[in-house]
Amino acid sequence: MGTASKYWEQIKINSSGSRQILEITEAKQFFTLNFPEYVTDSDISDINIQRKLLAWVQDNSDTNLEKNSLLAERCLLCFISWQIDVVCQQLAANFGKNHGFTKENLFPYVLTDDGRISSQKNKNYSCSFAQEILQSFNPNQSNLASWTTRKVKQHPELNSFLLECGVYLISDWAILNDTPPKQLEKIFSSFYNFTAFETRESIDILSSYHGIYRAQRRQQSLSRAGRKCLPPTTEQLEQIAQLIKTKTGKNISPKQVLTKLQDLASQIREYRISVRSGSLPTIPLDTSNHKSLANQICIVQEADSMDEQNEFLSNYRKQFILSLDDAIAKVTDSWMQLLKKRKNKKMEQFIQALHLYHCQRKSMTEIAQNLGLKAQYQVTRLLKLKSFRADIKQELLISLRGRILEIAQDYADPKHLKTIDKKIEIALDEQINIVFKEVESDGYKSQSSSKENLFAQRVCKHIDKFSYCNLS
């Protein structure tokens, strides 16, 4: 029927979380009656159609029937659902493969409209996200497709999910635009531990960018809401390079300016993702480029040898596994005791779901089918993976800290250990986050992905002793 069908076909998700297209007969009849010239046309005028539909929606006169208003609204909501679908597919195509998520993971946040034609006067009827988009739409400032795209990318819960996956939806140029030099100095000194020289160099680049790009943007009145920050032009890059030379005396080509600006934006982006997703920066334990846990304990003893550091690292790894096993067992058993008090075999379902997720790498939808649940969100509520992992992380830090302080006494002066107690705790927290960052990102990947991570291995080791976890 051509592209006109997007005004009477609604994209929604069913109870299992799958995408489906629902044809709304009343909306089709309404559209056919009022726009007969577009029904079979493959090249329709969305602007003209939407203005007329919006006029019906906003018409409060006595001559306008409420049914016309509701049907016009439904036609617009159908169109919005298609645009939401487009945005989700674009996000998944651009970021999903590298960050471990699919468009199906995004749909539940934004495709919340069920396609019903219902009066908002009904107190039991809550607005869908599509209705929120329509209610906030101003045809004098934007078109409906662009406005929908913007609202989807601004959706708080969707953005929280994307942040957990390591995706921050803002351009490099917008990031640089709204980062003050003083904040950059704080980020580089406290988050990255950069040298004063490295920090000063980056501040000079950022302030020069502000002096040219941001200043010109403001002069051209392009900084008002809704305007994208486009990449700097060749002329602007040349001007930034000249300003850097004036400030520092350094010669730098426009191409090098572009590369440095992109690197700078990437570093700020990483910082914002870490802060807003609640995760700390993580470093490998035995990476020589950073102050490892072993270095923090042994550095004061000049006689310490590489053999001693290797011995300490070996002991540390053993204690890490033992502490992780203890934490998993303690938290899992505690959760089981709470669930045991509930009806409907929640405890058995919880253990079986853990086994299917971590050991058999099943998706939430597949787990729901195995457990006889109606939808994947019921599995999410049952497992509460974020809370489950947070409890284990806390127990792991407490257990591991005690073990490490005990074995560290063989490698450092006990008096010195008291002075670096907090540093050890911070270093351990970093190491723990490495393991959990791996499992959180891996959790969105398909069951055909690489071998199990350490957390999944240890969870499986613990729950394998329960006979009912293999009922799948």
C-alpha positions as CSV (number, residue, x, y, z in Angstrom):
1,M,0.0,0.0,0.0
2,G,3.0,2.3,-0.2
3,T,4.4,4.4,2.6
4,A,0.9,5.7,3.6
5,S,0.4,2.5,5.6
6,K,2.7,3.8,8.3
7,Y,-0.3,6.0,9.4
8,W,-2.5,3.0,10.2
9,E,0.1,0.3,11.0
10,Q,1.5,0.4,14.5
11,I,4.9,-1.1,15.5
12,K,4.7,-2.5,19.0
13,I,6.3,-5.2,21.1
14,N,4.3,-8.2,22.3
15,S,4.4,-9.9,25.7
16,S,7.6,-11.8,24.8
17,G,9.4,-8.6,23.7
18,S,9.3,-9.3,20.0
19,R,8.6,-6.6,17.4
20,Q,5.3,-6.9,15.6
21,I,3.2,-4.8,13.2
22,L,-0.4,-4.2,14.1
23,E,-2.9,-2.9,11.5
24,I,-5.4,-0.7,13.1
25,T,-8.6,-0.9,11.0
26,E,-10.3,2.2,12.3
27,A,-7.2,4.3,11.6
28,K,-6.9,2.9,8.1
29,Q,-10.6,3.7,7.4
30,F,-10.1,7.2,8.8
31,F,-7.0,7.9,6.7
32,T,-8.5,6.4,3.5
33,L,-11.6,8.6,3.9
34,N,-9.6,11.9,4.5
35,F,-6.6,11.3,2.3
36,P,-7.8,9.2,-0.6
37,E,-5.2,10.7,-2.9
38,Y,-2.3,9.3,-0.8
39,V,-3.6,5.7,-0.1
40,T,-1.9,4.1,-3.1
41,D,0.9,6.7,-3.6
42,S,4.4,5.6,-2.7
43,D,5.6,9.2,-2.5
44,I,3.3,11.0,0.0
45,S,3.7,14.4,1.6
46,D,4.2,13.8,5.3
47,I,4.2,17.4,6.2
48,N,0.8,18.2,4.6
49,I,-0.7,15.0,6.1
50,Q,0.7,15.6,9.6
51,R,-0.4,19.3,9.7
52,K,-4.0,18.3,8.9
53,L,-4.0,15.4,11.4
54,L,-2.5,17.6,14.1
55,A,-5.2,20.2,13.4
56,W,-7.8,17.6,14.2
57,V,-6.0,16.5,17.3
58,Q,-5.8,20.1,18.6
59,D,-9.3,21.2,17.5
60,N,-11.4,21.8,20.7
61,S,-14.4,23.2,18.9
62,D,-17.9,21.7,19.3
63,T,-18.0,20.8,15.6
64,N,-15.0,18.5,15.9
65,L,-16.0,15.0,17.0
66,E,-13.9,13.5,19.7
67,K,-13.7,10.3,17.5
68,N,-12.0,12.3,14.7
69,S,-9.5,13.7,17.2
70,L,-8.6,10.3,18.6
71,L,-8.3,8.7,15.2
72,A,-6.1,11.5,13.9
73,E,-3.9,11.1,17.0
74,R,-3.7,7.3,16.4
75,C,-2.5,7.9,12.8
76,L,0.2,10.2,14.1
77,L,1.2,7.7,16.8
78,C,1.5,5.0,14.2
79,F,3.9,7.2,12.2
80,I,5.9,7.9,15.4
81,S,6.2,4.2,16.1
82,W,7.8,3.7,12.7
83,Q,10.3,6.5,13.4
84,I,11.1,5.0,16.8
85,D,11.8,1.7,15.2
86,V,14.1,3.4,12.7
87,V,16.1,5.1,15.5
88,C,16.5,1.8,17.4
89,Q,17.7,0.0,14.4
90,Q,20.2,2.8,13.6
91,L,21.6,2.8,17.2
92,A,21.9,-1.0,17.1
93,A,23.6,-0.8,13.7
94,N,26.0,1.9,14.8
95,F,26.9,0.7,18.3
96,G,25.3,-2.7,19.0
97,K,28.1,-5.0,17.6
98,N,30.9,-3.3,19.5
99,H,28.9,-2.7,22.7
100,G,27.0,-5.9,23.0
101,F,23.3,-5.0,22.5
102,T,20.6,-5.4,19.8
103,K,17.6,-3.4,18.7
104,E,15.4,-5.8,20.6
105,N,17.2,-4.6,23.8
106,L,16.1,-1.0,23.0
107,F,12.5,-1.6,22.0
108,P,11.0,-2.0,25.5
109,Y,12.2,1.4,26.6
110,V,10.5,3.4,23.8
111,L,7.9,1.2,22.0
112,T,5.4,1.5,24.9
113,D,2.3,2.3,22.9
114,D,-0.1,-0.6,22.6
115,G,-2.1,0.8,19.7
116,R,-5.4,1.3,21.6
117,I,-7.7,4.1,20.7
118,S,-8.7,5.5,24.0
119,S,-9.6,8.9,25.4
120,Q,-7.1,10.6,27.7
121,K,-10.0,11.6,29.9
122,N,-10.0,8.0,31.1
123,K,-8.2,8.2,34.5
124,N,-6.9,4.6,34.1
125,Y,-5.2,5.4,30.8
126,S,-1.5,6.4,31.1
127,C,0.4,8.2,28.3
128,S,2.8,6.2,26.2
129,F,6.2,7.5,25.2
130,A,4.8,8.1,21.7
131,Q,2.1,10.3,23.1
132,E,4.6,12.2,25.1
133,I,6.5,12.9,21.9
134,L,3.3,14.0,20.1
135,Q,2.2,16.3,23.0
136,S,5.6,18.1,23.1
137,F,5.8,18.4,19.3
138,N,5.8,22.0,17.8
139,P,5.4,21.9,14.0
140,N,6.8,25.4,13.7
141,Q,10.2,24.4,15.1
142,S,10.7,20.9,13.7
143,N,9.2,18.1,11.7
144,L,7.7,15.0,13.4
145,A,10.4,12.5,12.3
146,S,13.3,14.7,13.5
147,W,11.5,15.5,16.8
148,T,10.9,11.8,17.4
149,T,14.5,11.0,16.7
150,R,15.6,13.6,19.2
151,K,13.2,12.5,21.9
152,V,14.3,8.8,21.5
153,K,17.9,9.7,21.9
154,Q,17.1,11.8,25.0
155,H,15.0,9.1,26.7
156,P,16.4,8.8,30.3
157,E,16.1,5.0,30.7
158,L,17.3,4.2,27.2
159,N,20.3,6.4,27.8
160,S,21.0,4.7,31.1
161,F,21.0,1.3,29.4
162,L,23.3,2.6,26.7
163,L,25.6,4.1,29.3
164,E,25.8,0.7,30.9
165,C,26.9,-0.7,27.5
166,G,29.4,2.1,27.1
167,V,27.5,4.3,24.6
168,Y,27.1,8.0,25.3
169,L,24.8,9.7,22.7
170,I,26.5,13.0,22.1
171,S,28.8,14.2,19.4
172,D,32.5,14.9,20.0
173,W,32.0,18.5,19.2
174,A,29.1,18.9,21.6
175,I,31.2,17.2,24.3
176,L,34.1,19.7,23.7
177,N,31.7,22.6,23.6
178,D,30.2,22.1,27.0
179,T,33.4,21.0,28.9
180,P,35.0,23.9,30.8
181,P,38.9,23.9,30.9
182,K,38.7,23.8,34.8
183,Q,36.7,20.6,34.6
184,L,39.1,19.1,32.1
185,E,42.0,19.8,34.5
186,K,40.1,17.9,37.3
187,I,39.3,15.0,35.0
188,F,42.9,14.6,33.8
189,S,44.4,14.9,37.2
190,S,42.0,12.8,39.3
191,F,40.6,10.4,36.8
192,Y,43.5,9.7,34.4
193,N,46.4,10.7,36.6
194,F,48.0,12.6,33.7
195,T,51.1,14.7,34.2
196,A,50.8,18.5,34.7
197,F,52.4,18.9,31.2
198,E,49.9,16.6,29.5
199,T,47.0,18.3,31.2
200,R,48.3,21.8,30.3
201,E,48.7,20.8,26.7
202,S,45.1,19.5,26.5
203,I,43.7,22.6,28.2
204,D,45.4,24.8,25.6
205,I,43.8,22.8,22.8
206,L,40.4,22.9,24.4
207,S,40.5,26.6,25.1
208,S,41.6,27.3,21.5
209,Y,38.7,25.2,20.3
210,H,36.4,27.3,22.4
211,G,38.0,30.5,21.2
212,I,37.3,29.7,17.6
213,Y,34.5,27.1,17.1
214,R,32.3,27.9,20.1
215,A,32.7,31.7,19.7
216,Q,31.7,31.5,16.0
217,R,28.8,29.2,16.9
218,R,27.5,31.7,19.3
219,Q,28.0,34.7,17.0
220,Q,26.0,32.8,14.3
221,S,23.2,32.2,16.8
222,L,23.5,28.4,16.2
223,S,23.8,27.5,19.9
224,R,20.1,27.6,20.6
225,A,18.4,24.3,21.5
226,G,18.1,21.7,18.8
227,R,21.0,22.7,16.6
228,K,23.6,20.0,16.0
229,C,27.3,20.7,16.6
230,L,28.8,20.0,13.2
231,P,32.5,19.1,12.7
232,P,34.8,22.1,12.5
233,T,35.5,23.3,9.0
234,T,39.0,23.3,7.5
235,E,39.1,27.1,8.0
236,Q,38.2,26.7,11.7
237,L,40.9,24.0,12.2
238,E,43.4,26.4,10.6
239,Q,42.3,29.2,12.9
240,I,42.5,26.9,16.0
241,A,46.0,25.8,15.0
242,Q,47.0,29.5,14.7
243,L,45.6,30.3,18.1
244,I,47.5,27.4,19.7
245,K,50.7,28.7,18.1
246,T,50.0,32.2,19.5
247,K,49.4,30.8,23.0
248,T,52.1,28.2,23.2
249,G,54.5,28.9,20.3
250,K,53.9,25.3,19.0
251,N,53.4,24.7,15.3
252,I,50.6,22.1,14.7
253,S,48.9,21.3,11.4
254,P,45.0,21.5,11.0
255,K,45.0,17.7,10.6
256,Q,46.8,17.2,13.9
257,V,44.4,19.6,15.5
258,L,41.5,17.5,14.4
259,T,43.1,14.3,15.7
260,K,43.9,15.9,19.0
261,L,40.4,17.2,19.4
262,Q,38.9,13.8,18.6
263,D,41.2,12.1,21.2
264,L,40.3,14.7,23.8
265,A,36.6,14.2,23.2
266,S,37.1,10.4,23.5
267,Q,38.8,10.8,26.9
268,I,36.0,13.1,28.2
269,R,33.4,10.7,26.8
270,E,35.1,7.7,28.6
271,Y,35.1,9.8,31.8
272,R,31.4,10.7,31.5
273,I,30.4,7.1,30.7
274,S,32.2,5.9,33.8
275,V,30.7,8.5,36.1
276,R,27.2,8.3,34.8
277,S,27.0,4.5,34.6
278,G,28.5,4.2,38.1
279,S,31.6,2.2,37.1
280,L,35.1,3.1,38.1
281,P,38.1,3.1,35.7
282,T,39.8,-0.3,35.6
283,I,43.4,-1.3,35.1
284,P,45.0,-4.7,34.9
285,L,46.7,-5.9,38.0
286,D,50.1,-6.6,36.5
287,T,50.2,-3.8,33.9
288,S,53.6,-2.2,34.2
289,N,52.3,1.2,32.9
290,H,50.2,1.7,36.0
291,K,50.8,1.5,39.8
292,S,49.7,-2.1,40.4
293,L,48.6,-3.4,43.7
294,A,51.9,-5.2,44.1
295,N,53.8,-1.9,43.5
296,Q,51.8,-0.1,46.0
297,I,52.7,-2.6,48.7
298,C,56.3,-3.4,47.8
299,I,57.6,-0.1,46.4
300,V,59.0,1.1,49.8
301,Q,61.2,-1.9,50.2
302,E,64.3,-1.4,48.1
303,A,65.4,-5.0,48.5
304,D,62.2,-6.4,46.9
305,S,62.9,-8.4,43.8
306,M,60.9,-9.2,40.8
307,D,60.5,-12.8,42.1
308,E,58.8,-11.4,45.2
309,Q,56.4,-9.4,43.2
310,N,55.6,-12.4,41.0
311,E,55.1,-14.5,44.1
312,F,52.8,-11.9,45.6
313,L,50.7,-11.7,42.4
314,S,50.4,-15.4,42.3
315,N,49.1,-15.5,45.8
316,Y,46.8,-12.6,45.1
317,R,45.2,-14.4,42.2
318,K,44.6,-17.5,44.3
319,Q,43.0,-15.3,47.0
320,F,40.9,-13.5,44.4
321,I,39.3,-16.7,43.2
322,L,38.7,-18.0,46.8
323,S,37.1,-14.7,47.8
324,L,35.0,-14.6,44.6
325,D,33.8,-18.1,45.3
326,D,33.0,-17.2,48.9
327,A,31.1,-14.0,47.9
328,I,29.0,-15.9,45.2
329,A,28.1,-18.6,47.6
330,K,27.2,-16.2,50.4
331,V,25.0,-13.9,48.3
332,T,23.4,-16.7,46.3
333,D,22.5,-18.6,49.4
334,S,21.2,-15.5,51.0
335,W,19.0,-14.7,48.0
336,M,17.7,-18.3,48.0
337,Q,16.6,-18.1,51.6
338,L,14.6,-14.9,50.9
339,L,13.0,-16.5,47.8
340,K,12.3,-19.7,49.7
341,K,9.7,-17.9,51.7
342,R,7.7,-17.0,48.5
343,K,5.2,-19.0,46.6
344,N,5.4,-20.5,43.1
345,K,8.8,-22.1,43.5
346,K,10.7,-18.8,43.1
347,M,13.9,-20.2,44.6
348,E,14.1,-23.1,42.1
349,Q,13.3,-20.7,39.2
350,F,16.0,-18.3,40.4
351,I,18.7,-21.0,40.5
352,Q,17.6,-22.5,37.2
353,A,17.5,-19.0,35.5
354,L,21.1,-18.3,36.8
355,H,22.2,-21.6,35.3
356,L,20.5,-21.0,32.0
357,Y,21.9,-17.4,31.8
358,H,25.5,-18.0,33.0
359,C,26.2,-21.6,32.1
360,Q,24.1,-22.2,29.0
361,R,24.3,-18.6,27.8
362,K,20.5,-18.4,27.1
363,S,18.8,-15.2,26.3
364,M,16.1,-13.7,28.6
365,T,13.4,-14.8,26.1
366,E,14.7,-18.4,26.0
367,I,14.9,-18.5,29.8
368,A,11.3,-17.3,30.0
369,Q,10.3,-20.2,27.7
370,N,12.3,-22.7,29.8
371,L,10.7,-21.5,33.0
372,G,7.2,-21.3,31.7
373,L,7.1,-17.5,32.1
374,K,5.1,-15.2,29.8
375,A,7.7,-12.6,29.0
376,Q,11.4,-11.8,29.3
377,Y,10.8,-8.9,31.7
378,Q,9.6,-11.5,34.3
379,V,13.1,-13.1,34.1
380,T,14.7,-9.7,34.5
381,R,12.7,-9.2,37.7
382,L,13.5,-12.7,38.9
383,L,17.2,-12.5,38.4
384,K,17.8,-8.8,39.3
385,L,21.3,-9.2,37.9
386,K,22.4,-5.6,38.7
387,S,21.5,-6.0,42.4
388,F,22.9,-9.6,42.5
389,R,26.2,-8.5,41.1
390,A,26.4,-5.4,43.3
391,D,25.9,-7.6,46.4
392,I,28.6,-10.0,45.3
393,K,31.0,-7.1,44.5
394,Q,30.5,-5.7,48.0
395,E,31.1,-9.1,49.7
396,L,34.1,-9.8,47.4
397,L,35.8,-6.5,48.4
398,I,35.3,-7.1,52.1
399,S,36.6,-10.7,51.9
400,L,39.5,-9.9,49.5
401,R,40.7,-6.9,51.4
402,G,41.1,-9.0,54.6
403,R,43.0,-11.8,52.7
404,I,45.3,-9.4,50.9
405,L,46.3,-7.4,54.0
406,E,47.1,-10.8,55.6
407,I,49.4,-12.0,52.9
408,A,50.9,-8.6,52.3
409,Q,52.5,-8.7,55.8
410,D,55.0,-11.1,54.3
411,Y,56.0,-8.5,51.7
412,A,55.9,-5.1,53.4
413,D,56.4,-3.5,56.8
414,P,53.1,-3.8,58.8
415,K,53.4,-0.1,59.8
416,H,53.6,0.8,56.2
417,L,50.5,-1.3,55.5
418,K,48.5,0.9,57.8
419,T,49.4,4.0,55.9
420,I,48.4,2.6,52.5
421,D,45.3,0.6,53.7
422,K,42.9,2.9,51.8
423,K,45.1,2.8,48.6
424,I,45.0,-1.0,48.8
425,E,41.2,-0.9,49.1
426,I,40.9,1.4,46.0
427,A,43.3,-0.8,44.0
428,L,41.3,-3.9,44.9
429,D,38.1,-2.1,43.9
430,E,39.6,-1.4,40.5
431,Q,40.6,-5.1,40.0
432,I,37.1,-6.3,41.0
433,N,35.5,-3.9,38.5
434,I,37.5,-5.5,35.7
435,V,35.8,-8.8,36.3
436,F,32.3,-7.3,36.6
437,K,32.7,-4.9,33.7
438,E,33.5,-8.0,31.6
439,V,30.4,-9.9,32.7
440,E,28.1,-6.8,32.3
441,S,29.2,-6.2,28.7
442,D,29.2,-9.9,28.0
443,G,25.7,-10.3,29.3
444,Y,24.2,-8.7,26.2
445,K,26.1,-10.9,23.8
446,S,24.8,-13.9,22.0
447,Q,25.3,-17.4,23.3
448,S,27.7,-18.0,20.4
449,S,30.2,-15.5,21.7
450,S,33.6,-16.3,23.2
451,K,34.4,-18.5,26.1
452,E,32.8,-17.8,29.5
453,N,34.2,-15.1,31.6
454,L,35.6,-15.6,35.1
455,F,32.4,-14.5,36.9
456,A,30.2,-16.9,34.9
457,Q,32.6,-19.7,35.5
458,R,32.5,-19.3,39.3
459,V,28.8,-18.8,39.4
460,C,28.3,-22.1,37.4
461,K,30.7,-23.9,39.7
462,H,28.6,-22.9,42.7
463,I,25.1,-23.6,41.3
464,D,26.0,-26.9,39.6
465,K,25.5,-28.6,43.0
466,F,21.8,-27.8,42.8
467,S,20.0,-30.7,41.1
468,Y,17.1,-28.7,39.8
469,C,19.2,-26.2,37.9
470,N,19.5,-28.8,35.0
471,L,15.8,-29.1,34.4
472,S,16.0,-27.1,31.1
